[in-house]
Amino acid sequence: MELKVLETIKSRSSIRKYTDEKLTEQEIQVLKEAALASPTAKNLQLQRFFFITNKELLDEMNIAIAKAVNKGVLPENYHRATYDAPLTIVIGIDKGSRYGLIDCGIAVQSIALAAKELGLDTVILGMVEFALQEWLAPEAAYFRKKIGMGDELEFGIAISVGHKAADKTPHSVDFSHVIEIK
């Protein structure tokens, strides 16, 4: 049996180098729809999606993340957590949400698959947390305000989206990771 969605899942890999080509408004709209169509526990839809295309803001966040990870020091050749993708989507969840992180996982997969169907590539990010969680970064309040993330939300997950500038082979399927109970 040939399933297009399965082929899309199997062809996706985490791309860590992007061109500077911007996404179209139509592509961004499709990604928004994919995020909002994602199922959530009890259909509560408690997550919020922050679509960041402001390059200067993303640059600032990358510097803050690198400093936070390196105990306040910005390394000379620091790692850019968003990989210079033209779009980074931050998913915020209600503080104390019992199923928020599960809902984030579902949404980020929906976004990643929709992006792949559009001919775009993605990398799912946890490091963005270092710019948005007060207990990790002194600049968190500044960045939270810049993107409109209120105090009632906490960082769930992020994903960068763009046109790849490098190839990466998707991981292989290993059926030894499946345990069947009959």
SERO-4910 file (N, C-alpha, C, O; in steps of 0.05 Angstrom, whole numbers):
BEGIN
 pado doro    nc1    nc2    nc3   cac1   cac2   cac3    cc1    cc2    cc3    oc1    oc2    oc3
  Met    A     17    -24      0      0      0      0     18     25      0     36     27     17
  Glu    A     13     43    -18     29     68    -21     13     91     -9     -9     98    -19
  Leu    A     24    104     11     11    127     24     28    151     21     51    152     28
  Lys    A     16    173     10     31    197      5     41    209     32     64    218     33
  Val    A     25    208     53     33    219     78     57    204     90     74    216    102
  Leu    A     57    178     86     79    162     96    105    168     81    126    170     93
  Glu    A    103    172     55    126    181     40    136    208     49    160    213     50
  Thr    A    118    226     55    126    252     65    140    250     92    161    263     96
  Ile    A    129    234    110    142    229    136    170    218    132    189    227    145
  Lys    A    173    198    115    198    185    111    219    202     96    243    197     98
  Ser    A    210    222     81    228    239     66    238    263     82    256    277     73
  Arg    A    225    269    105    232    292    121    257    287    137    261    265    148
  Ser    A    274    307    139    297    306    157    302    334    169    291    353    158
  Ser    A    317    335    190    322    361    203    344    376    188    368    368    189
  Ile    A    337    397    175    356    413    159    366    436    176    351    450    190
  Arg    A    393    439    176    406    459    193    421    480    177    439    493    188
  Lys    A    413    484    152    424    505    136    403    513    115    393    497    100
  Tyr    A    397    540    114    376    550     97    386    572     79    405    586     86
  Thr    A    372    575     56    378    598     39    364    622     51    349    620     70
  Asp    A    369    646     40    356    670     50    330    676     36    318    697     40
  Glu    A    321    658     19    295    661      5    272    661     25    269    643     41
  Lys    A    256    683     24    233    685     42    211    667     34    209    659     10
  Leu    A    194    660     53    170    644     46    148    663     35    148    687     42
  Thr    A    131    652     19    109    668      8     87    670     29     86    654     48
  Glu    A     70    690     26     47    692     44     29    667     43     18    659     63
  Gln    A     27    656     19     10    632     15     23    608     31      8    593     43
  Glu    A     49    605     29     62    584     44     58    588     74     52    568     89
  Ile    A     61    612     84     57    618    112     29    612    120     24    602    142
  Gln    A     10    619    103    -19    614    109    -24    584    112    -39    575    130
  Val    A    -12    568     95    -16    539     96     -4    528    123    -16    511    135
  Leu    A     19    538    131     31    530    156     14    538    180     11    523    199
  Lys    A      1    561    179    -17    570    200    -41    551    201    -49    543    223
  Glu    A    -52    544    178    -75    525    178    -67    498    189    -83    486    203
  Ala    A    -43    488    182    -34    462    192    -32    463    222    -40    444    236
  Ala    A    -21    485    233    -18    488    262    -46    488    275    -50    473    295
  Leu    A    -64    503    265    -90    506    277   -108    482    273   -127    478    289
  Ala    A   -103    466    253   -119    442    248   -109    418    265   -123    397    266
  Ser    A    -87    421    278    -76    399    295    -94    393    318   -104    411    331
  Pro    A    -99    368    323   -116    360    346   -102    366    373    -78    366    375
  Thr    A   -118    372    393   -108    376    420   -125    360    440   -148    352    434
  Ala    A   -114    356    463   -128    341    484   -154    356    491   -154    380    496
  Lys    A   -176    342    491   -203    352    497   -211    376    479   -228    391    486
  Asn    A   -197    378    456   -201    400    437   -200    427    451   -215    445    443
  Leu    A   -183    430    470   -181    456    485   -166    477    469   -170    501    473
  Gln    A   -149    469    450   -134    488    433   -120    510    449   -124    533    444
  Leu    A   -105    501    469    -93    520    488    -66    532    478    -56    551    490
  Gln    A    -54    520    457    -29    531    449    -32    556    431    -53    560    419
  Arg    A    -11    572    430    -11    596    413     14    594    395     35    585    404
  Phe    A     11    603    370     32    600    350     42    628    343     28    645    333
  Phe    A     68    632    348     81    658    342     98    654    317    119    641    318
  Phe    A     90    666    295    104    664    269    124    687    267    115    710    264
  Ile    A    149    682    269    169    703    270    185    702    244    199    683    238
  Thr    A    183    724    229    198    727    204    217    752    206    232    757    187
  Asn    A    216    766    228    233    789    232    261    781    237    268    771    258
  Lys    A    278    784    216    306    775    217    322    787    240    337    774    253
  Glu    A    318    813    245    332    826    266    325    814    294    343    810    310
  Leu    A    300    809    298    291    797    323    302    768    325    312    761    347
  Leu    A    302    753    304    313    726    305    343    727    310    354    710    325
  Asp    A    357    747    298    386    750    304    390    756    334    408    744    346
  Glu    A    375    774    345    377    780    374    372    755    391    386    750    410
  Met    A    352    740    383    345    716    399    368    695    397    375    683    417
  Asn    A    380    692    373    402    674    370    426    681    387    439    664    399
  Ile    A    431    707    389    453    716    407    447    711    436    464    701    451
  Ala    A    422    717    444    414    711    472    415    682    479    424    674    500
  Ile    A    407    665    460    408    636    464    437    627    467    444    612    485
  Ala    A    455    636    449    483    628    451    495    637    477    511    622    489
  Lys    A    489    661    486    499    671    512    489    654    535    504    647    553
  Ala    A    463    648    535    451    632    556    463    605    558    468    595    580
  Val    A    468    592    535    479    566    535    508    566    544    518    546    555
  Asn    A    523    588    539    551    590    545    557    608    569    577    622    570
  Lys    A    539    607    589    542    621    614    548    651    611    566    662    624
  Gly    A    533    664    593    535    693    590    556    702    570    558    726    565
  Val    A    571    684    559    592    692    540    583    685    511    573    663    506
  Leu    A    587    704    493    580    699    465    605    688    451    624    703    446
  Pro    A    605    662    444    629    651    430    633    665    403    614    675    391
  Glu    A    657    665    394    664    679    369    648    667    345    637    682    329
  Asn    A    647    641    343    633    628    321    609    613    333    607    589    332
  Tyr    A    591    629    345    568    616    360    549    603    341    546    610    317
  His    A    536    583    352    516    567    338    489    582    337    479    591    358
  Arg    A    478    586    314    453    600    310    430    580    314    425    563    296
  Ala    A    416    582    335    396    562    343    374    559    322    362    538    320
  Thr    A    367    580    308    346    579    288    357    574    259    341    573    240
  Tyr    A    383    570    257    396    562    232    391    581    209    391    572    186
  Asp    A    386    606    215    381    627    194    358    621    176    357    631    153
  Ala    A    339    605    185    315    600    169    298    626    169    299    641    188
  Pro    A    284    631    148    268    656    146    244    657    164    232    679    168
  Leu    A    236    634    174    212    633    192    218    615    215    228    592    212
  Thr    A    213    625    239    214    608    263    186    610    276    177    632    281
  Ile    A    174    588    282    148    587    295    153    578    324    163    556    328
  Val    A    145    594    343    146    587    371    118    579    379     99    593    374
  Ile    A    116    556    393     90    548    403     91    551    433    107    539    447
  Gly    A     72    568    443     69    572    471     45    557    482     25    553    468
  Ile    A     47    548    506     26    533    519     18    545    545     35    559    558
  Asp    A     -6    541    554    -15    551    580      2    539    602      8    515    602
  Lys    A     11    556    620     27    546    643     10    526    658    -14    530    664
  Gly    A     22    504    665      8    483    680    -10    465    664    -24    449    675
  Ser    A    -10    468    638    -27    452    620    -17    423    622      6    417    616
  Arg    A    -36    405    629    -28    377    633    -19    364    606     -1    348    606
  Tyr    A    -32    371    585    -26    358    559    -13    377    539    -11    371    515
  Gly    A     -5    401    548      6    421    530     30    412    514     31    417    490
  Leu    A     48    398    526     72    389    511     65    368    490     77    367    469
  Ile    A     46    351    497     36    331    477     23    346    453     28    339    430
  Asp    A      6    365    459     -6    381    438     14    395    421     11    397    397
  Cys    A     36    405    433     57    418    418     71    399    399     77    405    376
  Gly    A     75    374    409     87    354    392     71    347    367     81    344    345
  Ile    A     45    346    372     26    341    350     27    364    330     29    359    306
  Ala    A     26    388    340     25    412    323     51    415    307     51    421    283
  Val    A     74    411    320     99    414    306    103    393    284    115    399    264
  Gln    A     93    370    289     94    349    267     75    357    244     82    354    221
  Ser    A     52    368    250     34    377    229     47    399    212     45    398    188
  Ile    A     60    418    226     74    439    212     96    428    194     99    436    171
  Ala    A    112    410    206    135    398    191    125    383    166    138    386    145
  Leu    A    104    368    168     94    353    145     81    372    124     85    368    100
  Ala    A     67    393    133     56    412    114     78    426    100     77    431     75
  Ala    A     99    434    114    122    447    102    135    429     80    141    438     58
  Lys    A    138    404     87    151    385     68    133    383     43    144    382     20
  Glu    A    107    382     46     89    380     23     91    406      6     87    404    -18
  Leu    A     98    428     18    102    453      3    130    455    -10    135    474    -25
  Gly    A    147    435     -6    174    436    -16    193    451      2    215    458     -7
  Leu    A    185    455     27    201    469     46    214    449     65    206    425     65
  Asp    A    233    457     81    245    440    100    244    452    128    239    476    131
  Thr    A    249    436    148    246    445    176    267    433    194    281    414    187
  Val    A    269    445    217    284    433    240    268    441    265    261    464    269
  Ile    A    263    421    281    248    425    306    267    433    328    289    421    331
  Leu    A    260    454    343    279    467    361    270    467    390    247    473    396
  Gly    A    288    460    408    284    463    436    300    486    447    292    498    467
  Met    A    322    493    435    341    513    445    328    541    447    338    558    462
  Val    A    307    547    432    294    573    432    284    579    461    280    602    468
  Glu    A    280    558    476    272    561    504    291    579    519    283    594    537
  Phe    A    317    579    512    337    595    525    333    625    521    346    641    535
  Ala    A    316    633    503    310    661    499    283    669    512    278    693    516
  Leu    A    266    649    518    239    656    526    231    647    554    209    655    564
  Gln    A    247    632    568    241    624    595    257    641    615    281    642    613
  Glu    A    243    654    633    255    672    652    277    659    668    298    672    674
  Trp    A    274    634    676    293    621    692    318    613    677    338    604    689
  Leu    A    318    616    650    341    609    634    355    634    622    379    633    617
  Ala    A    340    655    617    352    678    603    343    704    615    319    709    620
  Pro    A    362    722    621    355    748    632    339    765    612    324    783    621
  Glu    A    341    760    586    327    776    566    299    765    560    285    775    542
  Ala    A    291    744    574    266    730    567    242    749    567    225    748    549
  Ala    A    239    767    586    216    785    587    216    803    562    195    808    551
  Tyr    A    239    812    554    242    829    530    232    813    505    215    824    490
  Phe    A    241    789    501    233    773    478    204    765    479    190    765    459
  Arg    A    195    758    502    166    750    505    149    774    498    128    771    484
  Lys    A    156    798    506    141    822    499    142    827    469    122    834    457
  Lys    A    166    824    457    169    829    428    151    811    411    141    820    391
  Ile    A    147    786    420    131    768    403    102    767    413     85    755    400
  Gly    A     96    780    435     69    780    446     61    756    462     38    748    463
  Met    A     81    743    474     76    719    491     71    728    520     90    736    534
  Gly    A     47    727    528     39    736    554     49    718    577     60    697    571
  Asp    A     46    727    601     55    713    625     41    687    629     50    669    644
  Glu    A     17    684    617      2    659    621     12    636    605      4    613    608
  Leu    A     31    642    587     42    621    569     71    615    576     86    631    587
  Glu    A     78    590    570    106    582    572    115    569    545     98    561    529
  Phe    A    141    568    541    151    557    517    144    527    515    147    512    535
  Gly    A    135    518    492    129    490    487    150    478    469    164    459    477
  Ile    A    152    488    445    171    478    425    172    500    403    156    518    402
  Ala    A    192    498    386    194    516    363    202    500    338    212    477    340
  Ile    A    199    512    315    207    499    290    215    521    271    201    541    267
  Ser    A    238    517    258    247    535    237    239    523    210    240    499    206
  Val    A    232    540    191    222    532    165    235    549    143    238    573    146
  Gly    A    243    536    122    254    551     99    261    533     76    254    509     75
  His    A    276    544     58    287    530     34    315    520     41    332    536     48
  Lys    A    319    494     40    344    483     48    368    492     31    365    495      7
  Ala    A    390    495     44    415    502     31    435    479     32    457    480     21
  Ala    A    426    457     45    443    433     47    424    409     48    402    411     59
  Asp    A    434    387     39    418    362     40    425    346     65    447    349     76
  Lys    A    406    330     74    411    312     96    394    287     91    370    289     85
  Thr    A    406    264     93    391    239     88    373    234    112    381    235    135
  Pro    A    347    229    106    329    222    128    338    196    142    351    179    130
  His    A    331    194    167    339    169    182    323    146    170    301    148    159
  Ser    A    335    122    174    322     98    163    302     88    183    303     94    207
  Val    A    283     72    173    263     60    190    274     34    201    285     17    187
  Asp    A    273     31    228    284      8    241    262     -5    257    254      4    279
  Phe    A    252    -27    246    230    -41    258    237    -55    284    219    -65    298
  Ser    A    262    -56    292    269    -68    317    260    -50    341    260    -59    364
  His    A    252    -26    335    242     -7    355    212    -11    361    201      2    378
  Val    A    200    -30    347    172    -35    350    169    -61    366    181    -81    359
  Ile    A    153    -60    387    148    -84    403    118    -90    400    101    -74    405
  Glu    A    113   -114    391     85   -123    387     76   -140    410     90   -158    418
  Ile    A     52   -133    420     40   -149    441     14   -160    430     -5   -145    424
  Lys    A     13   -186    427    -11   -198    414    -26   -214    434    -47   -226    427
***
